[in-house]
Amino acid sequence: MEKFLRLPVSGKGYQMLSVNGVLTITSPSPTSTEVLITYTNGTLATITSAVQDEYNQRDIIVDSIISVLNVNNDYVTYEPVLPKVISSITITV
């Protein structure tokens, strides 16, 4: 079953981001403004926000993906409480 994170994006409402097929979740540095999610099909999702503190934005996204994948199929979305406001989500194929 397909599962999603429901993420609030500044000025754009909520956007759904698939958690199925995630290969890696990284940030270029502990204070990066980007969280990069690479999927097994080669797609890259870039979540941009204010500067994070010691990977805290990335870590919450990782924990949220684990949470939604581990619950039963009655719950297909999860809305994490993030420390930083998301300014954009871009998908590159």
C-alpha distances in whole Angstrom, upper triangle without the diagonal:
4,6,10,14,16,19,23,25,28,30,26,24,21,19,15,14,11,11,9,11,14,17,20,21,24,27,31,33,33,34,32,31,28,24,23,19,19,16,16,17,20,19,21,20,23,23,27,29,32,33,31,33,33,29,28,26,24,24,22,20,19,19,17,14,15,15,11,10,12,11,10,7,10,10,8,11,14,17,20,23,25,28,29,28,26,28,26,23,23,21,23,22
4,7,11,13,16,19,21,25,26,23,21,18,15,11,10,7,8,6,10,12,15,18,18,22,25,28,30,30,31,29,27,24,21,20,16,16,14,14,15,18,16,17,17,20,20,24,25,29,30,29,31,30,27,26,23,21,22,20,17,17,17,15,12,14,14,10,9,12,12,12,9,11,10,7,9,12,15,17,21,22,26,26,25,23,25,22,19,20,17,20,19
4,7,10,13,16,19,22,24,21,19,15,13,9,8,6,6,6,10,11,15,17,16,20,22,26,28,27,28,26,25,22,19,18,15,16,14,15,16,18,16,17,15,18,18,21,23,26,27,25,27,27,24,22,20,18,19,17,14,14,14,11,9,11,11,7,7,10,10,11,9,10,8,5,6,8,11,14,17,19,22,23,22,20,22,20,17,18,17,20,19
4,6,9,13,15,19,20,17,15,12,9,6,5,4,5,8,11,11,15,16,15,18,20,24,25,25,25,24,22,19,16,16,13,15,13,16,17,18,15,15,13,15,14,18,19,22,24,22,25,25,21,20,17,16,17,14,11,13,13,10,8,11,11,8,9,12,12,13,12,13,9,6,5,6,9,11,15,15,19,19,18,16,19,17,14,15,15,18,18
4,6,10,12,16,18,15,13,10,8,6,5,6,7,10,13,12,16,16,14,16,18,21,23,22,22,21,19,17,14,14,12,15,14,17,18,19,16,15,12,14,12,15,16,19,21,19,21,22,18,17,14,13,14,11,9,11,11,8,7,11,10,8,10,13,13,15,14,14,11,9,5,5,6,7,11,12,15,16,15,13,16,14,12,14,14,18,19
4,7,10,13,15,12,10,6,6,5,7,9,10,14,17,16,19,19,17,19,20,23,24,24,23,22,19,17,15,16,15,18,17,20,21,22,18,17,14,15,13,15,15,19,21,20,22,23,20,18,15,15,16,13,11,14,14,10,11,14,13,11,14,16,15,17,16,15,12,10,6,6,5,8,10,11,15,15,13,12,14,13,12,15,15,19,21
4,6,10,12,10,8,5,5,6,7,11,12,15,18,16,19,18,16,17,18,21,22,21,20,19,16,15,13,15,14,17,18,21,22,21,18,16,13,13,10,12,12,15,17,16,19,21,18,16,12,13,15,12,10,13,14,11,12,15,15,13,16,19,18,20,20,19,15,13,10,9,6,7,9,9,12,11,10,8,11,10,9,13,14,18,20
4,7,9,8,6,4,6,9,11,14,16,19,22,20,23,22,19,20,19,22,23,22,21,19,16,15,15,17,17,20,21,25,25,24,21,19,15,14,11,12,11,14,17,17,19,21,19,17,13,15,17,14,13,16,17,14,15,19,18,17,20,22,21,23,23,22,18,17,13,12,8,9,9,9,12,10,8,7,9,9,10,14,16,20,22
4,6,5,6,6,7,10,11,15,17,20,22,21,23,22,19,19,18,21,22,21,20,18,14,14,14,16,16,20,21,25,25,23,20,18,14,12,9,9,9,12,15,16,19,22,19,17,14,16,18,16,14,18,19,16,17,21,21,19,22,25,24,27,26,25,21,19,16,15,12,12,12,11,13,10,7,5,6,6,8,11,14,18,21
4,6,7,9,10,14,15,19,21,24,26,24,26,25,22,22,20,22,23,22,20,18,14,15,16,18,19,23,24,28,28,27,23,20,17,15,12,11,9,11,15,16,19,22,20,19,15,18,20,18,17,21,22,19,21,24,24,23,26,28,28,30,29,28,25,23,19,18,15,15,14,12,13,10,7,6,5,7,10,13,17,20,23
4,6,9,11,15,17,21,23,26,28,26,29,28,25,25,24,25,26,26,23,21,18,18,19,21,22,25,26,30,29,28,24,22,19,17,15,13,13,15,18,20,23,26,24,23,19,21,24,22,20,24,25,22,24,27,27,25,28,31,30,32,31,30,26,24,21,20,17,18,17,16,17,14,10,10,8,9,12,15,18,21,24
4,6,8,12,14,18,20,23,25,24,27,26,23,24,23,25,26,26,24,22,18,18,18,20,20,23,24,27,27,26,22,20,17,16,14,13,14,16,20,21,24,27,24,23,19,21,23,21,19,23,24,21,22,25,25,23,26,28,28,29,28,27,24,21,18,18,16,17,17,16,18,15,12,10,9,9,10,13,15,19,22
4,7,10,13,17,19,22,25,23,27,26,23,24,24,26,27,27,25,23,20,19,19,20,20,23,24,27,27,26,23,21,18,17,14,15,15,17,21,21,24,27,24,22,19,20,22,20,18,22,22,19,20,24,22,21,23,26,25,27,25,24,21,19,15,15,13,14,15,15,17,15,12,10,11,11,12,15,17,21,23
4,7,10,13,15,19,21,20,23,23,20,22,22,25,26,26,24,22,19,18,17,18,18,21,21,24,24,24,20,19,15,15,13,14,14,18,21,20,23,25,22,21,17,18,20,17,15,19,19,16,17,20,19,17,20,22,21,23,21,20,17,15,12,12,10,12,13,13,16,15,12,10,11,11,11,14,15,19,21
4,6,10,13,16,18,17,20,20,18,20,20,23,25,25,24,21,18,16,15,16,15,17,17,21,20,20,17,15,12,13,11,13,14,18,21,20,23,25,22,20,17,17,19,17,14,17,18,15,15,19,18,16,18,21,21,22,20,20,17,14,11,12,10,12,14,14,17,16,13,10,11,10,8,11,12,16,18
4,7,9,12,15,14,18,18,17,19,20,23,25,25,24,22,20,17,15,15,14,16,15,18,18,18,15,14,11,13,12,15,16,20,22,21,24,25,22,20,17,17,18,16,13,15,16,13,12,16,16,13,15,18,18,19,17,17,14,11,8,9,9,12,15,15,18,17,15,13,14,12,10,12,12,15,17
4,6,9,11,11,14,14,13,16,17,20,22,23,23,20,18,15,13,12,10,12,11,15,15,15,12,11,8,11,10,13,15,19,21,20,23,23,20,19,15,14,16,14,11,13,14,12,10,14,14,12,13,17,17,18,17,18,15,11,9,10,10,12,15,15,18,17,16,13,14,12,9,10,10,13,14
4,6,8,8,12,13,13,16,18,21,24,24,24,22,20,17,14,13,10,11,9,12,12,14,11,11,10,13,13,16,19,22,24,22,25,25,21,20,17,16,17,16,12,13,14,12,9,12,13,10,11,14,15,16,15,16,13,10,9,10,12,14,17,17,20,20,19,16,18,15,12,13,11,14,14
4,6,6,10,11,11,14,17,20,22,22,23,21,20,17,14,13,9,10,9,11,13,14,12,12,11,13,13,17,19,22,23,21,23,23,19,19,16,14,15,13,10,10,11,9,6,9,10,8,8,11,13,14,13,15,13,10,9,10,12,13,16,16,20,20,20,17,20,17,14,15,13,16,16
4,6,9,12,13,16,19,22,25,25,26,24,23,20,17,15,11,11,8,9,11,13,12,13,13,16,16,20,22,26,27,25,27,26,22,22,19,17,18,17,14,13,14,12,9,10,12,10,8,12,13,14,13,16,14,11,12,13,15,16,20,20,23,24,23,21,23,20,17,17,15,16,16
4,6,9,11,15,18,21,24,25,26,24,23,20,16,14,10,9,5,5,8,10,10,11,12,15,17,21,23,26,27,25,27,26,22,22,20,17,18,18,15,13,16,15,11,12,15,13,11,14,16,17,16,19,17,15,15,16,19,19,22,22,25,25,25,22,24,21,18,17,14,15,14
4,6,8,11,15,17,20,21,22,20,20,16,13,11,7,6,4,6,9,10,9,10,10,13,14,18,20,23,23,21,23,22,18,19,17,14,15,15,12,10,13,12,9,10,14,13,11,14,17,18,18,21,18,15,15,15,17,17,20,19,22,22,22,20,22,19,16,15,13,14,14
4,7,10,14,16,19,20,22,20,20,17,13,11,8,6,5,5,9,9,10,10,11,14,16,19,21,24,24,22,23,22,18,19,18,14,15,17,14,11,14,15,12,12,16,16,14,16,19,21,21,24,22,19,19,19,20,20,23,21,24,23,24,22,23,21,18,17,15,15,14
4,6,10,13,15,16,18,16,17,14,10,8,6,5,7,9,12,11,11,10,11,12,13,16,19,21,20,18,20,18,14,16,15,11,12,14,12,9,13,14,11,12,16,16,15,17,20,23,23,25,23,20,20,19,20,18,21,19,21,21,22,19,21,19,16,16,15,15,15
4,7,10,12,13,15,13,14,10,7,6,5,6,9,12,14,13,12,10,9,10,11,13,15,17,17,15,16,15,11,13,11,7,9,11,8,7,11,12,10,12,15,15,15,17,20,23,23,25,22,20,18,17,17,16,17,16,17,17,18,16,18,17,14,15,14,15,16
4,7,9,10,12,10,11,8,6,5,7,8,12,14,17,15,14,11,11,10,11,12,14,16,14,13,14,12,9,11,10,7,9,12,10,9,13,14,13,15,18,19,18,21,23,26,27,29,25,23,21,20,20,17,19,16,17,16,18,16,18,16,15,15,15,15,17
4,5,7,8,6,8,6,5,6,9,11,15,18,20,17,16,13,12,10,10,10,12,13,11,10,11,10,7,10,9,7,10,12,11,11,15,16,16,17,20,21,21,23,26,29,29,31,28,25,23,21,20,18,18,15,15,14,16,14,16,15,14,15,16,16,19
4,7,8,6,9,7,8,8,12,13,17,20,21,18,17,14,14,11,12,12,13,14,12,11,13,11,9,13,12,10,13,16,15,15,18,20,19,21,24,25,25,27,30,33,33,35,31,29,27,25,24,21,22,18,18,17,18,17,17,17,16,16,17,17,20
4,5,5,9,9,10,11,14,16,20,23,25,22,21,17,17,14,14,13,13,13,10,9,10,8,7,11,11,10,12,15,15,16,18,20,20,22,24,26,26,28,30,34,34,36,32,30,28,26,24,21,21,18,17,16,18,17,18,18,18,19,20,21,23
4,6,9,10,10,13,16,18,22,24,26,24,23,20,18,16,15,14,13,12,9,7,6,4,5,8,9,9,10,13,14,14,17,19,20,21,23,24,25,27,29,33,34,35,31,30,27,24,23,20,19,16,14,14,17,17,18,19,19,20,22,23,26
4,7,9,10,13,17,19,23,26,28,25,24,20,18,15,14,12,11,9,5,5,5,6,7,9,9,10,12,14,15,16,18,20,21,23,24,26,27,29,31,34,35,36,32,30,27,25,23,20,18,15,13,12,14,15,16,17,18,19,22,23,26
4,5,8,10,14,17,20,23,25,22,20,17,15,12,11,9,9,8,6,6,8,9,8,10,9,10,13,14,14,16,18,19,20,22,24,25,26,28,30,33,33,34,31,29,26,24,22,19,19,15,14,12,14,13,13,14,15,16,18,19,22
4,7,10,13,16,20,23,24,22,19,16,13,10,8,6,5,5,5,6,10,11,10,11,9,10,13,14,14,16,18,18,19,22,23,24,25,28,29,32,32,33,29,27,24,22,20,18,17,13,12,9,11,9,10,11,12,13,16,17,21
4,6,10,13,16,19,20,18,16,12,10,6,6,5,7,8,8,8,12,12,10,11,9,8,12,13,12,13,17,17,17,19,21,21,23,25,27,30,30,31,27,25,22,20,19,17,17,13,13,11,12,10,10,10,10,11,13,14,17
4,7,10,13,17,18,16,14,10,8,6,5,7,8,11,11,10,12,12,9,10,7,6,9,11,8,10,13,13,13,16,18,18,19,22,23,26,26,28,24,22,19,17,16,14,15,12,13,12,13,10,12,11,10,11,12,14,16
4,6,10,13,14,12,10,7,6,5,6,9,12,14,14,13,16,15,12,13,11,8,12,13,10,11,15,15,13,16,18,18,19,21,24,26,26,28,24,22,20,18,18,16,18,15,17,15,16,13,14,12,10,10,10,11,13
4,7,10,12,10,8,6,5,6,8,11,14,17,17,16,18,18,14,15,12,10,12,13,10,10,13,13,11,13,16,16,15,19,21,23,23,25,21,19,17,16,17,16,18,16,18,17,17,14,16,14,11,10,9,10,12
4,7,8,7,6,5,6,9,11,15,18,21,20,19,22,20,17,18,16,13,15,16,13,12,16,16,13,15,18,17,16,20,22,24,23,26,23,20,19,19,20,19,22,20,22,21,21,18,19,16,13,12,10,10,10
4,5,5,5,6,8,11,14,17,20,23,24,22,25,24,20,21,19,16,17,18,14,13,17,16,13,15,18,16,15,18,21,22,21,24,21,18,18,18,20,20,23,21,24,23,23,20,21,18,15,13,11,11,10
4,5,7,9,12,15,18,21,24,27,27,26,28,26,23,24,22,19,20,21,18,16,19,19,15,16,19,18,16,19,22,23,22,25,23,20,20,21,23,23,26,25,27,27,27,24,25,22,18,17,14,13,11
4,6,9,12,15,18,21,25,28,28,27,30,29,25,26,24,21,23,23,20,19,22,21,17,19,22,20,18,22,24,25,23,26,24,21,21,22,24,25,28,26,29,28,28,24,25,22,18,16,12,11,9
4,6,10,13,16,19,23,26,26,25,28,27,23,25,22,19,22,23,19,18,22,21,18,20,23,22,20,23,26,27,26,28,26,23,23,23,24,25,27,26,28,27,26,23,23,20,16,14,11,9,7
4,7,10,13,16,20,23,24,23,26,26,22,23,20,18,20,21,17,17,20,19,17,19,22,20,19,23,25,26,24,27,24,21,20,21,22,22,25,23,25,24,23,20,20,16,13,10,7,6,5
4,6,10,13,16,19,20,20,23,22,19,20,17,15,18,18,15,15,19,18,16,18,21,20,19,23,25,26,25,27,24,21,20,20,20,20,22,20,22,21,20,17,17,14,10,8,6,5,6
4,6,10,13,17,18,17,20,20,17,18,14,13,16,16,12,13,17,15,14,17,19,18,18,21,23,25,24,25,22,19,17,17,17,17,19,17,19,17,16,13,13,10,7,6,5,6,9
4,6,10,13,14,14,18,18,15,16,12,11,15,15,12,14,17,16,15,18,20,19,20,23,25,27,26,28,24,21,19,18,17,17,18,15,17,15,14,11,11,8,6,5,6,8,11
4,7,10,12,12,15,16,13,13,10,9,13,13,10,13,15,14,14,17,19,18,20,23,24,26,26,26,23,20,17,16,15,14,15,12,13,11,10,7,8,6,5,7,9,12,15
4,7,9,10,14,15,13,13,10,11,14,14,12,15,18,17,17,20,22,21,23,26,27,30,29,30,26,24,20,19,17,15,15,12,13,10,9,6,6,5,6,8,11,14,17
4,7,8,12,14,12,12,9,11,14,13,12,16,18,17,18,21,22,22,24,26,27,30,30,30,26,24,21,19,16,14,14,10,10,6,6,4,5,7,9,12,15,17,21
4,6,10,13,12,11,9,12,15,15,15,18,19,19,21,23,24,25,27,29,30,33,33,33,29,28,24,22,19,16,15,11,9,6,7,7,8,11,13,15,19,21,24
4,7,10,9,10,9,11,14,14,15,17,19,19,21,23,24,25,27,29,30,34,34,34,31,29,26,23,21,18,16,12,10,8,10,11,11,13,15,17,20,22,25
4,6,6,6,6,8,10,11,12,14,16,17,18,20,21,23,24,26,28,31,32,32,28,27,24,21,19,15,14,10,8,7,10,11,13,15,16,18,21,22,26
4,6,6,8,10,10,12,14,15,16,18,20,21,22,24,26,27,28,32,33,33,30,29,26,23,20,17,15,12,9,10,13,14,17,18,19,22,24,26,29
4,6,8,9,9,11,14,14,15,17,19,20,21,23,25,26,28,31,33,33,30,29,26,23,22,18,17,14,12,13,16,17,19,20,21,23,24,26,28
4,6,5,6,9,10,11,12,14,15,17,18,20,21,23,25,28,29,30,27,26,23,20,19,15,15,12,11,11,14,14,17,18,17,19,21,22,25
4,5,5,6,9,10,11,12,14,15,16,18,20,21,23,26,28,28,25,24,21,18,16,12,11,9,7,9,12,13,16,17,17,20,22,24,26
4,6,5,6,9,10,11,13,15,15,17,19,20,22,25,26,26,23,21,18,15,14,10,10,6,6,7,10,10,13,14,14,16,18,20,23
4,6,5,6,9,10,11,12,14,16,17,19,21,24,25,26,22,21,18,15,14,11,12,9,10,10,13,12,15,15,14,16,17,19,21
4,5,5,6,9,10,11,12,14,16,17,19,22,24,25,21,20,18,15,14,11,12,10,11,12,15,15,18,18,17,19,20,22,24
4,5,5,6,9,10,10,12,14,15,17,20,21,22,18,18,15,12,11,7,8,7,9,11,13,13,16,17,16,19,20,22,24
4,5,5,6,9,10,11,12,14,16,19,20,21,17,16,13,10,10,7,9,8,11,11,13,12,15,15,13,16,16,19,21
4,5,5,6,9,10,11,12,15,18,19,21,17,16,14,12,12,10,12,11,14,15,16,15,19,18,16,18,18,20,21
4,6,5,6,9,10,11,13,16,18,19,16,15,14,11,11,9,11,11,13,15,17,17,20,20,18,21,21,23,24
4,5,5,6,9,10,11,14,15,16,13,12,10,7,8,6,9,10,13,15,16,15,19,18,16,19,19,22,23
4,5,5,6,9,10,13,14,16,12,11,10,8,10,9,13,13,16,17,18,17,20,18,16,18,17,20,21
4,6,5,6,9,12,14,16,13,12,12,10,12,11,14,15,18,20,21,20,23,22,20,21,21,23,23
4,5,5,7,10,12,13,10,11,10,8,10,10,13,14,17,20,21,20,23,23,21,23,22,25,26
4,5,6,8,9,10,7,7,7,6,9,10,14,15,19,20,21,20,23,22,19,21,21,23,24
4,6,8,9,11,9,8,9,9,13,13,17,18,22,23,23,22,25,24,21,22,21,23,23
4,7,9,11,10,11,12,11,14,15,18,20,23,25,25,24,28,27,24,26,25,27,27
4,7,8,7,9,10,10,13,14,18,20,23,25,26,25,28,27,25,27,26,28,28
4,6,6,8,11,12,16,17,21,23,26,28,28,27,31,29,27,28,27,30,29
4,5,6,10,12,16,18,21,24,27,29,28,27,30,28,26,27,26,28,28
4,6,9,11,15,17,21,23,27,28,28,27,30,28,26,28,27,30,30
4,6,8,11,14,17,20,23,25,24,23,26,25,23,25,24,27,27
4,7,10,13,17,19,23,23,23,21,24,22,20,21,21,23,24
4,7,10,13,15,19,20,19,18,20,19,17,19,19,22,23
4,6,10,12,16,17,17,16,19,18,17,19,19,23,24
4,7,9,13,14,13,13,16,16,15,18,19,23,24
4,6,10,11,12,12,15,16,15,18,20,23,25
4,7,9,10,11,15,16,16,20,22,25,27
4,6,7,8,12,14,14,18,20,23,26
4,7,9,13,15,16,19,22,25,28
4,6,9,12,13,17,20,22,26
4,6,9,11,15,18,21,24
4,6,8,11,14,17,21
4,7,10,14,17,20
4,6,10,13,17
4,7,10,13
4,7,10
4,7
4
